[in-house]
Amino acid sequence: MIYEMRVYRCCPGRLPALLARFQNHTLRLWEKHGIRQAGFWTTLVGENNQDLTYLLAWESMAERETKWSGFMADQEWLKVRAETEKDGPIVQIVSNQLLAPTAFSSVK
């Protein structure tokens, strides 16, 4: 397995809009495309409490490329994204890392 850690730093005050978009739209679209989430977190204590961090689980880089590309091109996703950003951008910065579990990791 490969895990992708994505961190979205929201524009000030826009974290609730991002959480609503994931809960009400994005997760359903991910399911449609076969994208598996491995957890979501908001920052309780840390550098910025306007961050959303989540993990995606992939069998391979090829699976990631195919499924993520399909999701990003999905017309419903493009419509949802535009509608949810009609009052302005939600996310300032997106960072992501692709992670491989170590031999001694409890998550494989």
Order of alpha helices (4+ residues) and beta strands (2+ residues): beta-alpha-alpha-beta-beta-alpha-alpha-beta
